[in-house]
Amino acid sequence: MLVVLFDGVQSLDVSGPLEVFAGANRAVPGTYRLATASPGGAPVRTSGGLTLVPDSGLESADPPHTLVVPGGEGTRDLDPDVVGWLRSRAPDVTRLVSVCTGAFLLAEAGLLDGRRATTHWWACDTLARRYPRIDVDPEPIFVRDGPVATSAGVTAGIDLALALVEEDLGREVALTIARHLVMFLRRPGNQAQFSTQLSAQVADRPGLREVQRWIADNPRADLSVEALARRANLSPRQFARAFAAEVGRTPGRYVDQVRLETARRVLEESDESVEVISRRCGYGTTEAMRRAFVRTLGVAPGDYRRRFSGGKP
């Protein structure tokens, strides 16, 4: 496995995946041969001020099985040497991975054309606008498209690396590494990059902000437009319009996202049954919760718990 280094690279984009693969080597010695390389083999300065000394120059590096391209401030001005090397050598690797804005280096080298990909949420619009041949998905923390995998910002690179280790060595090894890194949860790739409360806008009106807080604290309550409008002292029509304008999504969509996020968190943190969780999160029935999970995440609640939290179905 080879990690590409360049000036302005994000140190966690490099060290996060490296620690995961190093952990895999401790569990199953000799699985991965880890190396780093930069243009000319020169030391690089990370965006946080650290100096990293590579193992070799890109020019002399053999195409690895897995090539990891991190992101960072250095991707704002794409290094032509790195892009040129990727364009000529990356097609020879078995598995190509980017972390955060490393996707811009892959895109500039033409390696994401015709593929679905992601990057840090704030850079997704720029990636889509600059490279229209890429199907940019701003939602998931990582995306797999054939031999190419792209991930969102910083810590998402750890989640992707764990998924690759699971693919190579099995789930138990990946879980062991996650525990060693004191990771609370190995997140699935289709998990949203940030929570509903962070991704949505905060309403300007105090009454609407109170409604947002109420929804988060009371997902099992009556969260119909009519009930929420009464809480905000507005007519249903006024409330729906004002909420959508200030929060950036309709009340119904916001409620759906909060309930799903709450259900996922409870599945991850508790051993409560799916039936109990469905009532606790406002779905009423297990079938309603199952439909919401399958529609949004592509997996049923019980499978979500088994696959991503190690909890009981």
C-alpha positions as CSV (number, residue, x, y, z in Angstrom):
1,M,0.0,0.0,0.0
2,L,1.4,3.4,-1.0
3,V,0.3,6.8,0.3
4,V,1.0,9.8,-1.9
5,L,2.5,12.9,0.0
6,F,2.6,16.5,-1.1
7,D,3.0,19.9,0.5
8,G,-0.1,21.0,2.3
9,V,-1.4,17.5,2.8
10,Q,-3.8,16.9,5.7
11,S,-1.8,14.9,8.3
12,L,-4.9,12.9,9.5
13,D,-5.7,11.9,5.9
14,V,-2.3,10.2,5.9
15,S,-2.0,8.9,9.4
16,G,-5.6,7.7,9.9
17,P,-5.6,5.1,7.1
18,L,-2.0,4.2,7.8
19,E,-2.8,3.4,11.5
20,V,-5.7,1.2,10.3
21,F,-3.5,-0.8,7.9
22,A,-0.7,-1.0,10.4
23,G,-3.2,-2.4,12.9
24,A,-4.1,-5.0,10.3
25,N,-0.4,-5.9,10.1
26,R,-0.3,-6.4,13.8
27,A,-3.3,-8.7,13.6
28,V,-2.2,-10.6,10.5
29,P,1.5,-10.0,10.0
30,G,2.7,-9.2,6.5
31,T,-0.7,-8.4,5.1
32,Y,0.2,-4.9,3.9
33,R,3.5,-3.4,2.9
34,L,3.1,0.2,3.9
35,A,5.0,3.0,2.2
36,T,4.8,6.8,1.4
37,A,6.2,8.7,-1.5
38,S,6.4,12.3,-2.6
39,P,7.6,14.1,-5.8
40,G,11.3,13.7,-5.8
41,G,11.2,12.0,-2.4
42,A,11.4,15.4,-0.7
43,P,10.0,16.0,2.8
44,V,6.6,17.6,2.8
45,R,5.0,20.1,5.2
46,T,1.4,19.2,6.2
47,S,-1.4,21.8,6.5
48,G,-1.0,21.5,10.3
49,G,2.7,22.3,10.2
50,L,4.2,18.8,10.6
51,T,7.0,17.7,8.4
52,L,6.7,14.2,6.9
53,V,9.6,12.3,5.4
54,P,8.5,9.9,2.6
55,D,10.0,6.5,2.1
56,S,10.8,7.2,-1.6
57,G,10.1,9.5,-4.6
58,L,7.0,8.9,-6.6
59,E,9.1,8.4,-9.7
60,S,10.7,5.3,-8.3
61,A,7.7,3.9,-6.6
62,D,6.2,0.7,-7.9
63,P,2.5,0.6,-8.5
64,P,1.0,-0.8,-5.3
65,H,-2.0,-3.0,-4.8
66,T,-3.7,-0.1,-3.0
67,L,-2.9,3.5,-3.7
68,V,-4.1,6.1,-1.2
69,V,-4.4,9.8,-2.2
70,P,-5.0,12.1,0.8
71,G,-6.4,15.6,0.7
72,G,-5.7,18.9,2.4
73,E,-5.0,22.5,1.6
74,G,-2.4,21.4,-0.9
75,T,-5.1,20.3,-3.3
76,R,-6.2,23.9,-3.9
77,D,-3.3,24.2,-6.3
78,L,-2.9,20.8,-7.8
79,D,0.7,19.7,-8.1
80,P,1.3,18.8,-11.8
81,D,3.9,16.3,-10.9
82,V,1.4,14.4,-8.6
83,V,-1.3,14.6,-11.2
84,G,1.0,13.5,-14.0
85,W,2.2,10.5,-12.0
86,L,-1.4,9.5,-11.1
87,R,-2.5,9.8,-14.7
88,S,0.3,7.5,-15.9
89,R,0.7,5.0,-12.9
90,A,-2.7,4.9,-11.1
91,P,-4.4,2.8,-13.8
92,D,-2.0,0.0,-13.0
93,V,-3.1,-0.3,-9.3
94,T,-5.7,-2.8,-8.1
95,R,-7.4,-0.5,-5.7
96,L,-7.5,3.3,-5.8
97,V,-8.5,5.3,-2.8
98,S,-8.9,9.0,-2.0
99,V,-9.5,10.8,1.3
100,C,-11.2,14.1,1.5
101,T,-10.1,16.5,-1.3
102,G,-7.7,14.0,-2.6
103,A,-10.6,13.3,-5.0
104,F,-9.6,16.5,-6.8
105,L,-6.2,14.9,-7.7
106,L,-7.9,11.8,-9.0
107,A,-10.4,13.9,-10.9
108,E,-7.7,16.1,-12.5
109,A,-6.0,12.9,-13.6
110,G,-9.2,11.7,-15.3
111,L,-9.5,8.7,-12.9
112,L,-13.0,9.5,-11.7
113,D,-14.7,10.2,-15.1
114,G,-17.9,8.3,-15.4
115,R,-17.8,7.2,-11.8
116,R,-19.8,8.0,-8.6
117,A,-17.6,9.7,-6.0
118,T,-17.6,11.9,-3.0
119,T,-15.4,14.3,-1.1
120,H,-15.6,16.6,1.9
121,W,-19.2,18.1,1.9
122,W,-18.0,21.7,1.5
123,A,-16.1,20.8,-1.7
124,C,-18.7,18.6,-3.4
125,D,-20.3,21.4,-5.4
126,T,-16.9,22.5,-6.6
127,L,-15.9,19.0,-7.6
128,A,-19.2,18.5,-9.5
129,R,-18.9,21.9,-11.2
130,R,-15.2,21.6,-12.2
131,Y,-15.5,17.9,-13.3
132,P,-19.0,17.4,-14.8
133,R,-18.2,13.9,-16.0
134,I,-18.2,12.7,-12.3
135,D,-21.4,11.7,-10.5
136,V,-20.7,13.5,-7.2
137,D,-22.7,12.4,-4.2
138,P,-22.4,14.8,-1.3
139,E,-24.2,12.6,1.2
140,P,-22.2,9.4,2.1
141,I,-19.0,9.3,4.1
142,F,-17.4,7.1,1.4
143,V,-18.3,5.7,-2.0
144,R,-17.1,2.5,-3.7
145,D,-17.3,2.4,-7.5
146,G,-15.5,-0.6,-8.9
147,P,-11.8,-0.5,-8.0
148,V,-12.1,3.2,-7.0
149,A,-13.1,4.4,-3.5
150,T,-13.5,8.0,-2.4
151,S,-14.2,9.3,1.0
152,A,-15.4,12.4,2.8
153,G,-13.4,14.6,5.2
154,V,-10.6,13.5,7.4
155,T,-12.0,10.8,9.8
156,A,-14.0,9.3,6.9
157,G,-10.7,8.0,5.6
158,I,-10.5,5.8,8.7
159,D,-13.9,4.4,8.1
160,L,-13.0,3.6,4.5
161,A,-9.8,2.0,5.5
162,L,-11.6,-0.2,8.0
163,A,-14.0,-1.2,5.3
164,L,-11.1,-2.2,3.1
165,V,-9.5,-4.2,5.9
166,E,-12.8,-6.0,6.5
167,E,-13.0,-6.8,2.7
168,D,-9.4,-8.2,2.9
169,L,-9.3,-9.9,6.3
170,G,-12.8,-10.2,7.6
171,R,-15.1,-8.4,10.0
172,E,-13.4,-9.5,13.3
173,V,-10.1,-8.1,12.3
174,A,-11.7,-4.8,11.3
175,L,-13.6,-4.6,14.6
176,T,-10.4,-5.4,16.6
177,I,-8.7,-2.4,14.9
178,A,-11.6,-0.2,15.5
179,R,-11.6,-1.0,19.2
180,H,-7.8,-0.4,19.4
181,L,-8.3,3.0,17.9
182,V,-11.1,3.7,20.4
183,M,-13.6,4.3,17.6
184,F,-17.1,4.3,18.9
185,L,-18.5,2.8,15.7
186,R,-17.4,1.7,12.3
187,R,-19.7,3.8,10.2
188,P,-21.2,2.4,7.0
189,G,-20.3,4.2,3.8
190,N,-23.8,5.4,3.2
191,Q,-24.0,7.2,6.5
192,A,-24.5,10.9,6.1
193,Q,-21.4,13.1,6.4
194,F,-23.0,15.0,9.3
195,S,-26.1,15.0,11.4
196,T,-29.4,16.5,10.5
197,Q,-28.9,19.3,13.1
198,L,-25.5,20.2,11.6
199,S,-26.5,19.9,8.0
200,A,-29.7,21.8,8.2
201,Q,-29.8,25.6,8.7
202,V,-30.8,26.9,12.1
203,A,-33.9,29.0,11.9
204,D,-33.8,32.7,12.5
205,R,-37.0,32.9,14.4
206,P,-36.8,31.8,18.0
207,G,-40.1,30.0,17.7
208,L,-38.9,27.9,14.8
209,R,-35.6,27.2,16.6
210,E,-37.6,25.9,19.5
211,V,-39.5,23.7,17.2
212,Q,-36.2,22.2,15.8
213,R,-35.1,21.5,19.4
214,W,-38.5,20.0,20.2
215,I,-38.3,17.7,17.2
216,A,-34.8,16.4,18.2
217,D,-35.8,15.8,21.8
218,N,-39.2,14.3,21.1
219,P,-39.1,12.1,18.0
220,R,-42.0,9.9,19.2
221,A,-44.4,12.9,19.7
222,D,-47.0,14.1,17.2
223,L,-44.7,16.0,14.7
224,S,-47.4,16.7,12.1
225,V,-47.3,20.2,10.5
226,E,-50.4,21.1,12.4
227,A,-48.9,20.1,15.8
228,L,-45.6,21.9,15.1
229,A,-47.4,25.0,13.8
230,R,-49.4,25.2,17.1
231,R,-46.1,25.1,19.0
232,A,-44.7,27.9,16.8
233,N,-47.9,29.9,17.1
234,L,-48.4,30.0,13.4
235,S,-51.0,28.7,11.0
236,P,-50.0,25.4,9.3
237,R,-49.5,27.1,6.0
238,Q,-47.4,29.9,7.5
239,F,-45.4,27.4,9.5
240,A,-44.6,25.2,6.5
241,R,-43.5,28.1,4.4
242,A,-41.4,29.7,7.1
243,F,-39.8,26.5,8.2
244,A,-38.8,25.5,4.7
245,A,-37.4,29.0,4.0
246,E,-35.3,29.2,7.2
247,V,-34.3,25.6,7.7
248,G,-33.8,24.7,4.1
249,R,-36.1,21.7,4.0
250,T,-39.8,20.9,4.6
251,P,-41.0,20.1,8.1
252,G,-41.9,16.5,6.9
253,R,-38.4,15.9,5.5
254,Y,-36.7,17.3,8.6
255,V,-38.8,15.1,10.9
256,D,-38.0,12.0,8.7
257,Q,-34.3,12.7,8.9
258,V,-34.3,13.3,12.7
259,R,-36.3,10.1,13.3
260,L,-34.0,8.1,11.1
261,E,-30.9,9.6,12.7
262,T,-32.3,8.9,16.2
263,A,-33.1,5.3,15.4
264,R,-29.7,4.7,14.0
265,R,-28.1,6.1,17.1
266,V,-30.3,3.9,19.4
267,L,-29.5,0.8,17.3
268,E,-25.8,1.5,17.7
269,E,-25.9,2.3,21.4
270,S,-28.5,-0.1,22.9
271,D,-29.7,-3.7,22.8
272,E,-33.4,-2.6,22.7
273,S,-35.5,-4.5,20.2
274,V,-36.3,-3.0,16.8
275,E,-40.0,-3.0,17.8
276,V,-39.2,-0.9,20.9
277,I,-36.9,1.4,19.0
278,S,-39.5,2.0,16.3
279,R,-42.0,3.2,18.9
280,R,-39.4,5.2,20.7
281,C,-38.4,7.1,17.5
282,G,-41.9,7.8,16.3
283,Y,-42.4,5.2,13.6
284,G,-45.2,3.4,15.4
285,T,-44.5,0.1,13.6
286,T,-41.4,-1.9,12.8
287,E,-42.5,-2.0,9.2
288,A,-42.6,1.8,8.9
289,M,-39.1,1.9,10.4
290,R,-37.9,-0.8,8.1
291,R,-39.2,1.0,5.0
292,A,-37.4,4.2,6.1
293,F,-34.1,2.4,6.6
294,V,-34.3,0.5,3.3
295,R,-35.3,3.6,1.4
296,T,-32.5,5.8,2.8
297,L,-29.8,3.4,3.8
298,G,-30.4,0.4,1.6
299,V,-30.4,-1.9,4.7
300,A,-33.0,-3.1,7.2
301,P,-32.6,-2.0,10.9
302,G,-31.6,-5.5,12.1
303,D,-28.9,-5.8,9.4
304,Y,-27.7,-2.3,10.1
305,R,-27.1,-3.2,13.8
306,R,-25.4,-6.5,12.9
307,R,-23.2,-5.0,10.2
308,F,-22.2,-1.7,11.8
309,S,-22.4,-1.8,15.5
310,G,-21.9,-5.4,16.5
311,G,-25.2,-5.2,18.5
312,K,-27.9,-7.8,18.8
313,P,-30.6,-7.9,16.1
